[in-house]
């Protein structure tokens, strides 16, 4: 296969576009375990990574896959894994390790209907709360929700950039439909793509503190083998990385881990608005469901319903302030998602009872049709 980024126009699935986005972002290590509907990402990376001098490893399970990409990142390599619901569940402990040790990496979850084995070949958006709270303890995390193969390409690059800037695992919460959908994907020249790198350790190696925060709250990162003294542990640790079993140390560590995200929300959160300027009803949606919502807005407008769409490109951290402001000027809000009301609960919380919040959703297995959304809009406007 070609050993360079495949520039130009292509017709490819979302899973393949995700893999190409990872390569364009500089990913050079992938560890994973086959699972429907994410296996095509692994297959593409297995074929393409060696051409870039990178490494692909099929691990024994998803627990090991997550551990492997954390280790590779500590060695200075941009790393990624991809999975679906059952594998995502297995990754949660080591996801917490990456959060605690502030190790950048990217995890792709091409969601299918669950729980348990569920519907392996059919889509859903049922892992959205697991993305936020799946690992134990308190933390902040960044989660993106692509709605097309083109976005699978670009948002994978964005995920790597955010991961490097803020030193944490970033999640791409796709869905089976977007992962298996084939569409036109335009891949730009490598020089057009802006890539970010983690803040690197500098200065005297014997005085380096691996978890001393920089100007934006993110500590510089030493790479294994560079000669800096680094102690990495999942235990609560001080700025030197040494375990410290005190409430004060826990408070200091958690303030840094949480604060580096909360203090940079304006640079992290991305949303898109459509026909909201004169709307009386706002649909809030993400991923493949936002495509149905977009069509529903136009169809409802033709029937005299003044509705618009707020698409969540970044789902976590959640755009609380924006949702609250939206509730100030709408008659009602409608959440559209392929689950029984996960992000819907967040929309309700952030609207603070100012307006009714309605759900259009189901348990998974099929895309929500624009007609279903329009029917809900008619129901709440009559």
Secondary structure, 3 states (H helix, E strand, C coil): CCCCCCCEEEEEEHHHHHHHHHHHCCCCEEEECCCCCCHHHHHHHHHHHHHHCCEEEECCCHHHHHHHHHHHHHCCCCEEEEECHHHHHHCHHHHHHHHHHCCCEEEEEEEEECCCCCEEEEECCCCHHHHHHCCCCCCCCEEECCCCHHHHHHHHHHHHHHHHHHCCEEEEEEEHHHHHCEEEEEECCHHHCCCCCCCECCCCHHHCCCCCECCCCCECECCCCCCCCCCCCCCCECCCCCECCCHHHHHHHHHHHHHHHHCCHHHHCCEEEECCCCCCEEEEECHHHHHHHHHHHHHHHHCCCCEEEEEECEEECCCHHHHHHHHHHCCEEEEEECCCCHHHHHHHHHHCCCCEEEEEECCCCCCCCHHHHHHHHHHHHC
